Amino acid sequence: MGTDRTTLRLSDERKQLLEDAAGIVVDGPEDDPPRSDVIDAALTHLIESEQNT
């Protein structure tokens, strides 16, 4: 079984959304989380929000 890999095409708007989300995820001014961590956090939040409604 292979590893699923996805290349995201990032429009300027999508890049800005990722930067804004990274600002929420960071642990401090020196923290620069990888995009995968930002996406994981956003997906987790989305799923938890849906489960809590």
C-alpha positions as CSV (number, residue, x, y, z in Angstrom):
1,M,0.0,0.0,0.0
2,G,1.4,3.3,-1.1
3,T,1.4,6.7,0.7
4,D,-1.2,9.2,-0.4
5,R,0.4,12.4,-1.5
6,T,-1.4,15.5,-2.7
7,T,0.1,18.6,-4.3
8,L,-2.0,21.6,-3.5
9,R,-2.2,24.4,-6.1
10,L,-2.2,27.5,-4.0
11,S,-4.0,30.5,-5.3
12,D,-3.1,33.8,-3.6
13,E,-6.4,33.6,-1.7
14,R,-5.6,30.1,-0.5
15,K,-2.1,31.1,0.5
16,Q,-3.6,34.0,2.6
17,L,-6.0,31.6,4.3
18,L,-3.2,29.3,5.2
19,E,-1.1,32.2,6.6
20,D,-4.1,33.4,8.6
21,A,-4.8,29.9,10.0
22,A,-1.1,29.5,10.8
23,G,-1.3,32.6,12.9
24,I,-3.9,30.8,15.0
25,V,-2.0,27.5,15.3
26,V,1.4,29.0,16.3
27,D,2.8,28.5,19.8
28,G,4.8,31.7,19.8
29,P,6.4,34.4,17.7
30,E,9.3,32.0,16.6
31,D,7.0,29.1,15.7
32,D,6.5,28.4,12.0
33,P,4.3,25.3,11.8
34,P,4.3,23.2,8.6
35,R,1.3,23.6,6.3
36,S,0.4,20.0,7.1
37,D,0.0,20.9,10.8
38,V,-2.1,23.9,9.9
39,I,-4.4,21.9,7.7
40,D,-4.7,19.1,10.3
41,A,-5.7,21.6,12.9
42,A,-8.3,23.2,10.6
43,L,-9.7,19.8,9.7
44,T,-9.9,18.7,13.3
45,H,-11.6,21.9,14.3
46,L,-14.1,21.6,11.5
47,I,-15.0,18.0,12.4
48,E,-15.2,18.8,16.1
49,S,-17.5,21.8,15.4
50,E,-19.8,19.6,13.3
51,Q,-20.0,17.0,16.1
52,N,-20.8,19.6,18.7
53,T,-23.8,21.0,16.8
